[in-house]
Amino acid sequence: MPGGQLLARAFQAEVEKLPKSYIGFLRIHFTEAGHKDPLYHNLPDYQQAFQWHDDCFKLPKGAIELACRTDGFNQAFRYGQHAYGLQYHVELTEDMLDRWLHDPSLKKEFIDTYGTEVYHKAEIEAVDLYPTYAAHSTIILENFFKISKLF
């Protein structure tokens, strides 16, 4: 279970199974609070992200929504000053992404969920979008370390 789902559950918010997995690159759009949050400092109007998950979460009571998808699913929240829950990955290296896309069982899961055409699109996006994803992820991680006073 990804961090956003774990944190949501830890604060008694509902986590539920999606009708089908979300797999692939997407742009995360910030809420008004997200635009002002130090986690997203120095990013453009969006974050290039990568997702591979089967569940979604409701916002915990008292959490501040930072980002969501256009279909209404939550993508990020802050609870208190330092607890951040993200629905998407910021830790993928190029090698990890390559393994996720080409490991036989994961490749089968992807193709079974979305089809061959979408899978091949993700392979192309891995080349085209990974540099932006990596730059945005680096900014997020550095911001989190500063917020946490670890940097």
Buried (B, 14 or more C-beta within 10 A) or exposed (E): EBBBBEBBBEBEBEBEEEEEBBBBBBBBBBBEBBBEBEBBBEBEEBBBBBBBBBBBBBBBEEBBBBBBBEEEEBBBBBBEEEBBBBBBBBEBEEEEBBEBBEEEEBBEBBBEBBEEEEBEBBBEBBEEBBEBBBEBBEBBBEBBEEBEEEE
